[in-house]
Amino acid sequence: MDAGIAVVVMFGTFVTVSRLLGWVVHPVVVLWQAALPVSLLPVWLVLPVAGVRRLPVRAVAALLLCTFHVFALYPAMGTRRLPVWAGTAPTMKVVSANVSNLNRDPGMAAALLTPGGDVYVLVEVSAVVRADLVDRGLFAALPYVAESGDLGADSVLIASKYPLTDVVAQRIGGVPVVSATVVTDAQTPLSGRSLRVVAAHPAAPTSSARLKGFRAWMRWAREQARVTTGPLIMAGDFNSSRFVPAMGELLAAGMTDAHESRGRGLTTSWPVGDSFLGPAFLRLDHILVRGSVVTRSVRDLTVPGSDHRAIVAVVALH
């Protein structure tokens, strides 16, 4: 048992040090960091056992790791107070979903249409999925579309009820990125307000090459957060939780996670459905906002056939 305690403490120490030093150096390390709420749970079990067995060094180490765990989780906990103006400001409903490029479930399109969003950010849209969305009328309801041109695992698109301008489709970190400005006119409830939307799907850091692309995408996103004037939304499958240092740096650059702002920062979005990995333990899917836009409400949506939960957020624009 003493050896087991030592292993847990050493593992927890490695995860903690990698997080504190901002190491994003290996796919396995990134996974442990992403799953921080779960990966450090064994330390809490070790703490009383080490105390009872009178192992002072390991008990103190476990106590320090538990303290770090609490401080690391704290930013994702609680609810942020809405500004006074948000209560009466016009709102827009944003839906973000990784629909899964292998999705063949006939209920997928209907589930996506149910929220009646004003702007959709969709990733992993295969030719089959896109045809199903066309048949179900998604693009009739949302006639303004900006997409990467790719169809499949790397595809990203923005579909909007309102016109899209300043559309930019590019590749960052080896994957497509689409960004556009949603423009409303004075006759709509949004009274001419506009906001910039970025469709996000950085490479999953599952290999050294993809990890390099993931870091490049996060650097680009941080720069966008710093230089974009006016309201900004980044939405999609970020292949990262807020506990990965690169994602934490993006949030520190001024982006606010919709779930965290509404007291749901420790909820999860992946994997769901018939996954051999078990119940969902990571939040990879996010809607991030900054500037004169705040999240009024947010909820998750089950998308049949996808291994990700979608997000439905109501945002208020100043």
N, C-alpha and C positions, 0 to 999 in steps of 0.2 A: 504493500500500500504506500509506503514511504516513497518508493520509486515512482509510483503513479502520481503522487502529489508533486514530485519534482518535475515530471514531464509536463503536467498542466501549468505549473508556474513558469517553466521555461518557454512553453508555447505562448502563454499570455504575455510574457515579457517581450518576445519577438514581435508579436502583433502590435503591442503598444509602442515599442521603439520605432517600428516601421511607420506607424501612423504619426508619431511625434516628429520624426525626421523627414516626413513627406516622401518616403520611398515608394515609387511606382515603378518597380524594377523587374517584376516577374508576375506572370498571370496568376499564379497560386497566391502570392502575397496580396495582389489586388482583390482576389476573391475573399480572403480572410478579412481584409480591411472592410470590404463592402458589407460583409455579414457581421460587422462588429457587435451589434446588439446580441447576436447569438454566439459568436465565436469566443467571447469572454465569459459566457455564463458558467462554464465549468469552474472558473476561479472562485465564484461565489460558494460553490459546494466544497471546494478545497479549504477555504478560509476557516470554518469552524473545525474541520477535521484536523488541520495542522495545529490549531490551538489545543484541541483535546489531546493530541498525541505529543504535545510539548516539543514542537519543532519551530522554535522562535524565528529563525531566519526565513523559513518558508511561510510562516504565518504573517510576518511583516511584509514580505514580498506580495503575498496574496492580498493583504489589506491595501497596499499601494495600488495594485492592479484594479481592485474593486473601486477605489477612489477615482482612478483614471476613467474607468468605465462610466461612472456616474457623470463626470464632467464631459465626457465625449458625447453622451446621449443627451445632455441637457439642451443643446441648441435645437434639437428636433422635438423637444417637448414644450407643452404650453401653447397658448393661443395669443397671437398678436392683436392688439387693439386696433380696430379700424379707425382711420381718420374721420373726423366729423363729416366731411363732404361725401364720404362713400355711401352714407345712408340714403341719400337722395340723388346721387349721380346716376346717369344712364348706364346700363349694363350690356355686356355682350357675353354670350355663352360659347365657350371654347371646348371642343372635344378633341382629345388626343388619343390615338390608338395604334399599337403595333398589331396589325390584323393577321400576321403570320403568312408568309408567302406560300406556305403549304396548305393553307386553309381551304377546305372544301365543304365546310358546314353550311347548309342552306339557310341557317338562321343568323348567319353573321351579319349580312347587310341590314336585315330588319332590326337587329339589336343596335347597330350604329345609328340608324335613322331615328330610333325612339327618343333620344334626348332633344332632337330638334335644334341642334347647334347652329350658331351663326358662322363659325369658322371651325374647320376640321383640319387637324394635322394627322396624316396617316403615313405609316412607314411599313415596309415589307409588303408592298402592293404588287402582287403578281398579275399577269395578264388575265387569269381566271377570276381573281378577286376584283380587278377593275371592271371587267365585263359584268360581273354580278352587281356591283355598285351602280353601274350605268343602268342595268335592267330594273333595279329597284328604285331608281329615280333620285339617287343622291346628288348627281351632278345637275339634274334639272332644278333641284332646290338650291344648289350651291353652284351657280353657273360660272363663277370666276375661279379658274384653276391655275396653279403654278406647280409644275412638277419637274423632277430631275431628268425625265426621259428614260431612265432605267425602269425595268419592271422585274421584280423579284426581291431578293433578300436585302439589297441595298437601296431600294427605291424610297423616295420621300415625296410627299406632295402636300400642298395647301389648297383647300377648297373653301370658298367663301361666298356668303350671301351678298357681300359688298364688293365693289371693284378692287382689283389688286394692281398696284403700280410699283415701279422700281424693282421689278422682279430680277433676282440674281440667282442663277443656278451655277454651282461650281463644285469642285472636289477639294475637300480638306481632309488631310489625314487618310487619303485613299478612298473616301466615301463621298457620295453626293450630298450637298447641302443646298437647300432652297430657302430663300428669304424673300419677303415681299411686304409692302405696306398696304394695309387694309384701309381703304378710304370710304368714308360715309359722306352723305350730303346733308344739307340743312333740313330737308324734309323728313329725315329718319329720326327715330328717338335718340340717336347718338349725336345729332345736331352738328354734323360736319367733323366730328372727331376722327382721328386716324391713329394707327399704331403699327409698329413694325413686328412682324412675326417671323421667327426662324424655325424651320422644321428640322428637328435634331434626331440623328441616328448615328452617333460615332461608332467606330469599329469596336466590337466586343474584344476586350484584351485577353484573348485566349491563346495567343502565341506571341513571340518576341516581336515579330513584324507588325502584328495587329496592335500590340501594346504601344509601339512607336506611333502608329496612326492615331490611336486613342489620345495619347498625350498631345499630339499636334492639333487634334480637333479641340481639345480642352483649352489649349493656349489661344487658339483662334476665337473661341467663344468668350473667353475672358476679355480679349481685346474688344470684341463687339459690345460687351457689357459696358466697357469703359468709354467707348467713343460714340455710341448711339445716343443721339439726343431725342427726347420725347419718350413716350411709352414703348416698352419692348416686352415681347413674350417669346420665350424659347420653350418649345414643347416637343415631346416625342419620347422615344426610348433612348435614354442616355447610356445604357449599358453600365451604369454606375449608381451606387447609392451615395448619399451625402457624406458617408464616412470614408470614402476614398479621398486622399489628399487633393487630387486634381479637381474633384467635384466640390470639395470644401472651398478651394480657392476660387472657383466660379461663383459660389454663393457669396464669398467675401468680397468679390468684385462688384457687388451691388444687386445681384439677383436674389429674389425671395421665392422660396418653394411654396406653392399653393397649399400643399398638405400641411406643412409646418405652420404656416400662418393661421390655419384654422384648427390647430390642435390635433392634427392627424399625422404628425411627422414620423411616427413609428409604425405606420401601416405598411403593407407590402403589396407588390404587384406581380411578382414572378417567383417561381413558376406556378401556374394554375392549370386546371384540367387534368388530364391523365398523364402526369409527369412522374417518371421514376424517381425524381429528386424529392418527392414528398410535398408537403404543404408549402405555400409561398413563404419565403423567408427574406426576400430582398425587395426593396423599392427601386426598380430600374427605370420606371416610367415617371416623368415629372412634367409639370407645367411651372415654369419659372417666370416671374414678372419683375419689372423694375420701372422706375419713373412714375408718372402720374396714373398708374394703374394698380389696383389692389384686388385681391381675391375676396369676394363676398361669401362664396360657398364653394365646396368641392366635394365630389364623391367619386367612387370607383364604379366601373361598369363592367359586367361580365360580357365578353365577346365570344360567342360559341365558336369553337375551333381554334382559338388563339391560346397560347400559353402565357399571355400577358393580360392583365386587367387594363381596361381603358380608363381615361379620366374625363370627367365632366366638371368644368369649372365655370362659375359665373364671376366675371370680373367687372369692376366698376372703373370707369374712366373719368378723370377730372376734367 
